Structures are given as structure tokens and as C-alpha cells.
Amino acid sequence: MPSSVQSIDFTGLASNRGVSRFPGLRAAAVLAAIGSMTLAAAGQDYDGSNSDEFNDVLNWTNPGLPGGYPDFAGGIIDIIGGTNINVDDLIIGIGGLNNSSDGAIVFSSLGDTGSFTFNDSATINPNAGSFLFEIDVTAIGSLTFDLTGGGAVQIDGGFTTNGGTILADGGVVEINGVTTAGEDTIWNANAGGFDFNGDFNATGEQTFAGTSGVVADDVFSFNDVNFLTGILDLA
């Protein structure tokens, strides 16, 4: 096993058939359905032009909330305006999160009920700006933090993984809330890394690997972390 790779094993967890008589109408309905699915898959742009509320229809450029809201069905959310965004819904199916405004974006929940859940293979890209999550963030599978544009990501809410590869590319992701890491999660650092400042709760083996080829550039920091586990093995 390369020297930049460490595997940590955690166990003992705290934690009507027939022909249509109106074929034209049927075709129109099918096309409408396809259009709706395409909209959901494409995602929409959030500009924050009317309020700070994520679920305000006037804050979306179409306008209107994405079809299927709060399920984005793999669509990518692009933040093109706004700064403080209140999220009081359980947002799921996010295919990616982009910050075209390059601003300092804060996601909070005044009702303490909001969260973001990202689909497998999603990317969070703050570009030259930043994302601060004061809400919980969940990765269904692999998730990339693209920090190659010089931006920053900070998670003050909880961060949950379900296996897959979590990559910090080009910068350090700061995680101040509780990390709940699913079994077989691979934490990859490519000229960046992860700065853990809260409890780290894992349900099985975790792999930490540097991928840049320069060990000193790939960093995993555990600062005053409580490992909520039974047995920890380093290999």
C-alpha cells in the first residue's frame, strides 16, 4: 500500500390498454412530460432577486421552482445571485452545486429543518467564491469538492457519507460539524484535503489517500476530534 494511503477500520459503532381515440392529445401529454423531466434534469439558476428564501418561486430565473421540487432529479443548482439563502426544505437529488456569482454564499435554515442531499458523482464548485453550509449535507455516493478555482467550502452542519469517494480537489474542505462516514468511504485529497474539527463517526473501514503525488500537498487534519468508534486500526 502506498505510503500516502491509510486505511482506518472502525467497528463497534456508536452509530386500459387499446388504441387511443385522441392520439394528438396523448402525444401532447407525452411531450409535456418529457419537457418537465428535461427541466428537472437540467436544473435551474437561483438569483435571489426577490428574497432570501430558497423556495421563493421569484428567486429562480425561469421563474418557478424546479419541476419536482424539492427533488432536483439530478439537476445542477447554479447560484448566480444572492448571499444569505434560507433553506427550510429537505432538498434531494442534487446533481451538483455551482457558484457562478463568485460570491460568499451562506446556506442556513431559520426553521432548523433544511438540508442538501447530493446524488452520486455530484460536484460542489464554489469557483472563486465560497459556500458555507450551516445546514446538514449528505452525499449519497461519490462527491467532489472542486476548489481549483480558488474558492472555499465550509460545512458547519453535519456531513454524512454513504461510501463512495469524497474528493477534495485543489483546496481544503473545512468540516466543523459532526462527520458521519458510511462504510467503505474513500477520502481522497488532490493538492488539498480535509480539515475535521468535529466528531468523526464511522460505520466501517475508511480510506484516506493523497492523489497528487506530493505527500506534503495532500492533507488530512483532525483537530480536537472525538472518534466515536470502538476499534481503530491503522494499516
C-alpha positions in Angstrom: 0.0 0.0 0.0 1.5 3.5 -1.0 2.8 5.5 2.0 0.2 8.2 1.3 -2.7 5.8 1.8 -4.0 4.9 5.2 -6.9 2.6 5.9 -8.8 3.0 9.1 -11.1 0.2 10.2 -13.9 1.4 12.6 -16.0 -1.2 14.3 -18.3 -1.1 17.4 -20.1 2.0 16.1 -21.9 4.5 18.4 -23.6 4.7 15.3 -56.6 0.5 -20.2 -54.9 -0.9 -22.9 -56.2 -0.4 -26.6 -55.9 2.3 -29.2 -56.2 5.9 -28.1 -59.2 7.7 -29.5 -57.3 11.0 -29.1 -53.8 10.4 -30.3 -52.9 14.0 -30.7 -53.8 14.7 -27.0 -51.8 11.7 -25.9 -48.8 12.8 -27.9 -49.0 16.3 -26.4 -49.2 14.8 -22.9 -46.1 12.7 -23.5 -44.2 15.7 -24.9 -45.2 17.7 -21.9 -44.0 15.0 -19.6 -40.7 14.8 -21.4 -40.3 18.6 -21.2 -40.9 18.5 -17.5 -38.3 15.8 -17.0 -35.8 17.7 -19.1 -36.3 20.8 -16.9 -35.8 18.9 -13.8 -32.7 17.2 -15.1 -31.2 20.4 -16.3 -31.7 22.2 -13.0 -32.2 26.0 -12.8 -30.4 29.1 -11.8 -31.0 30.8 -8.4 -30.6 34.5 -8.4 -32.0 35.6 -5.1 -33.7 38.6 -6.8 -36.8 38.6 -4.6 -35.9 37.3 -1.2 -33.5 35.2 0.8 -35.8 32.1 0.6 -34.6 29.1 -1.4 -38.2 28.1 -2.1 -39.4 31.5 -3.3 -40.5 31.0 -7.0 -39.4 34.5 -7.9 -35.8 33.7 -6.9 -35.5 31.3 -9.8 -34.7 32.5 -13.3 -37.4 30.6 -15.3 -39.2 31.7 -12.9 -40.6 29.0 -10.8 -39.3 26.2 -8.6 -37.6 23.4 -10.5 -40.0 20.6 -11.5 -40.4 18.0 -8.8 -39.1 20.4 -6.1 -37.7 19.6 -3.6 -36.3 16.8 -5.7 -33.9 18.2 -8.3 -33.7 14.7 -10.0 -30.0 15.1 -10.8 -30.3 18.8 -11.8 -27.5 21.2 -11.1 -28.1 24.2 -8.9 -26.3 27.3 -10.1 -26.1 30.2 -7.7 -25.9 33.4 -9.8 -27.0 35.9 -7.1 -27.9 36.3 -3.5 -25.7 35.7 -0.5 -27.6 34.5 2.5 -30.0 31.7 1.5 -32.6 30.3 3.8 -33.3 26.6 3.2 -36.2 25.2 5.2 -36.9 22.1 3.0 -35.2 18.8 2.6 -33.6 19.2 -0.8 -32.7 15.9 -2.5 -31.4 14.7 -5.9 -28.9 17.5 -6.3 -26.6 16.7 -9.3 -24.2 19.5 -8.5 -23.9 22.9 -6.9 -22.1 25.8 -8.7 -21.3 29.3 -7.7 -21.3 31.5 -10.8 -21.6 34.6 -8.8 -18.3 34.0 -7.2 -19.8 35.4 -4.0 -19.7 34.3 -0.4 -22.8 32.1 -0.2 -24.3 31.0 3.1 -26.9 28.3 3.3 -28.8 28.4 6.6 -32.1 27.2 8.0 -34.1 29.6 10.2 -36.5 26.7 10.9 -33.7 24.3 11.5 -35.4 21.9 9.0 -33.4 22.3 5.8 -30.7 20.1 4.3 -29.0 19.3 1.0 -28.6 15.7 -0.3 -26.3 15.2 -3.3 -26.6 12.4 -5.9 -23.8 10.0 -6.6 -21.0 11.7 -8.7 -22.1 15.2 -7.9 -19.7 18.2 -7.7 -19.7 21.2 -5.4 -17.8 24.1 -7.1 -17.6 27.5 -5.4 -15.4 28.8 -8.2 -13.7 31.9 -6.9 -16.3 32.4 -4.2 -17.3 30.3 -1.2 -20.0 28.1 0.2 -20.8 28.0 3.9 -23.2 25.2 4.8 -24.9 25.9 8.2 -27.3 23.1 7.2 -26.7 19.3 7.0 -25.1 17.9 3.9 -25.4 14.3 2.7 -23.5 12.5 -0.1 -25.5 9.5 -1.5 -22.3 8.3 -3.1 -19.2 9.9 -4.5 -18.8 13.7 -4.2 -16.2 16.1 -5.5 -15.3 19.4 -3.9 -13.8 21.3 -6.8 -11.7 24.0 -5.3 -9.4 24.5 -8.2 -10.9 28.0 -8.9 -9.5 29.3 -5.6 -12.8 29.1 -3.7 -13.6 27.6 -0.3 -16.1 25.2 1.3 -17.0 25.1 4.9 -19.6 22.7 6.5 -20.8 23.8 9.9 -23.8 21.4 9.8 -23.4 17.7 9.8 -21.7 15.9 6.9 -22.9 12.3 6.1 -21.3 10.0 3.5 -22.6 6.6 2.3 -19.5 5.1 0.9 -18.1 6.2 -2.4 -15.2 8.6 -3.0 -15.1 12.0 -1.4 -12.6 14.2 -3.1 -11.1 17.5 -2.1 -9.5 18.8 -5.3 -7.3 21.9 -5.2 -8.1 23.1 -1.7 -9.0 22.2 1.8 -12.6 21.5 2.9 -13.3 22.6 6.4 -15.8 20.4 8.3 -16.8 21.8 11.7 -19.9 19.7 12.3 -20.2 16.0 13.0 -19.0 13.8 10.2 -20.9 10.5 9.9 -18.9 8.4 7.4 -20.5 5.3 5.9 -18.6 2.1 5.4 -16.0 2.0 2.6 -15.9 5.7 2.2 -12.7 6.8 0.4 -11.4 10.2 1.3 -9.1 11.5 -1.5 -7.0 14.6 -1.3 -5.6 16.1 -4.5 -3.4 19.1 -3.7 -5.8 19.8 -0.9 -7.5 17.9 1.8 -10.0 17.9 4.7 -9.8 19.7 8.0 -12.0 17.9 10.5 -12.9 19.9 13.6 -15.9 17.9 15.0 -16.7 14.4 15.9 -15.8 11.8 13.3 -18.3 8.9 13.5 -17.6 6.0 11.1 -19.5 2.7 10.5 -16.7 0.8 9.0 -13.4 1.0 7.1 -12.3 4.4 5.9 -9.5 5.0 3.4 -7.6 8.3 3.4 -5.4 8.7 0.3 -3.3 11.5 -1.2 -3.5 11.5 -5.0 -1.4 14.5 -6.1 1.9 12.6 -5.9 3.2 15.1 -3.4 2.6 13.9 0.1 3.0 17.3 1.6 0.3 18.8 -0.6 -2.4 16.2 0.4 -3.5 16.9 4.0 -5.9 15.4 6.5 -6.2 17.3 9.7 -8.0 16.1 12.8 -8.3 18.9 15.3 -9.8 18.1 18.7 -11.8 15.4 17.0 -13.6 12.8 19.0 -13.6 9.4 17.2 -17.0 7.9 18.1 -15.9 4.4 17.4 -14.9 1.2 19.1 -11.7 -0.1 17.4 -9.3 1.9 15.3 -6.7 0.1 13.2 -4.1 1.9 11.0 -2.6 -0.1 8.1 
